[in-house]
Amino acid sequence: MKLFDVYPRYDVTPVRAEDVYVFDSQGKRYLDLYGGHAVISIGHSHPHYVASLQDQLSNLGFYSNAVQNPLQQRLADEIGAQSCLNDYQLFLCSSGAEAIENALKMASFHTGKKRVIAFNHAFHGRTSAAVAATDNKKITAPLNQQQAVCFLPFNDLNKLEHELQKGDVCAVIFEPIQGVGGLDQPSGAFILGMEKLCLQYGACLIADEVQSGFARSGTFFAFQNTQIRPHIITMAKGMGNGFPVGGILIHPDLKASYGLLGTTFGGNHMACRAALAVLDVLKNENLQRHALKMEIYFRKQAQKFSDVTVKGRGLMLGLAFDFEVGPLRKSLIEKHHIFTGGSSNKNVLRILPPLTIQTHHLDQFFTALNESL
Ligand SMILES: Cc1ncc(COP(=O)(O)O)c(C=O)c1O
């Protein structure tokens, strides 16, 4: 049987990984500044993570949401403690798009409305409502066009109010730091304004933290450099360090009822242990703070290059050049054995390493960059 060929792939076959390094089938070592698309948060094969998953698998790999699973409450308590959002409610699922889908659905249930406001260059995933709120026509099928979504620019409160005034909007969804879109961020004033307008016009504000959450930006969630309390927060990627787990945090004003949301795999025992192990390591190794320190170092080194702008926050960073970075990424991987990320803005090279990265790894990157330019 042939694979359905949808991924353009580099000619590298990883077979093993450790902390910030990935090893291919020929034993070649690659520095991972891509983290498998912002997924690897605590480093590859972290011993505590491996031991937790091995222990769980040897006891109980899976049971469904028809029975008690105390690991889910442990996970809710730990996310509440680390994010300081103890009064929110946790619903677990298995991927980023699924988190978005559930977030939009909750917003629609809560408000009784169905139109969504998203932003230019947004990426929220590939399932039905998520892809409709994604600003990329190429991945939106005719089926998905049934969803009513309006795209606006960041930082224009007048345009936002004009749409909200129509009274049919269930959700305003935004990435505090755009991932696929190329690391653009709404201003703090705009974020505060969005919250105020959503409250005024009865719409839910959804912070998509699928990529920026779980300490990557230097705060637990990237929106937390402002004082807002979104109705719903989505998370996935770094939450499981590679184990498929996602979830939404739901404001206490939104009420649960049996059957409102549901999933077979979401919140299973392995997924909970993976996320709990990630949270243990984030706390024990102080990785949120470390992400900020590494950002400062990264920015300092990047200053030595003219015509390069650093975008993003913490270890969700981008380098914006005045040329398309495709060939540069290829050279970094093939000649220097360094993985980096691209973006829908073709001039932006994305840097999404494990949060355990150290200054000498960044030095290795900047030396390679210097030689490649
Ligand atoms: C901000 C954001 N939201 C949602 C998603 C969708 O996540 P997934 O690929 O796990 O479905 C992504 C994936 O890149 C993302 O970056």
The ligand as a MOL file (V3000), in Angstrom:
LIG
                    3D

  0  0  0     0  0            999 V3000
M  V30 BEGIN CTAB
M  V30 COUNTS 16 16 0 0 0
M  V30 BEGIN ATOM
M  V30 1 C -1.7860 27.6990 17.2000 0
M  V30 2 C -2.1850 26.3230 16.7280 0
M  V30 3 N -3.4470 25.9160 16.9400 0
M  V30 4 C -3.8520 24.6940 16.5650 0
M  V30 5 C -3.0020 23.8270 15.9150 0
M  V30 6 C -3.4820 22.4670 15.4890 0
M  V30 7 O -2.8590 21.4660 16.2580 0
M  V30 8 P -2.7730 19.9560 15.7590 0
M  V30 9 O -1.8110 19.9130 14.6190 0
M  V30 10 O -2.2910 19.1980 16.9810 0
M  V30 11 O -4.1500 19.5400 15.3660 0
M  V30 12 C -1.6800 24.2120 15.6650 0
M  V30 13 C -0.7360 23.3240 14.9610 0
M  V30 14 O 0.2970 23.7070 14.4720 0
M  V30 15 C -1.2610 25.5150 16.0920 0
M  V30 16 O -0.0210 25.9510 15.8590 0
M  V30 END ATOM
M  V30 BEGIN BOND
M  V30 1 1 1 2
M  V30 2 1 2 3
M  V30 3 2 2 15
M  V30 4 2 3 4
M  V30 5 1 4 5
M  V30 6 1 5 6
M  V30 7 2 5 12
M  V30 8 1 6 7
M  V30 9 1 7 8
M  V30 10 2 8 9
M  V30 11 1 8 10
M  V30 12 1 8 11
M  V30 13 1 12 13
M  V30 14 1 12 15
M  V30 15 2 13 14
M  V30 16 1 15 16
M  V30 END BOND
M  V30 END CTAB
M  END
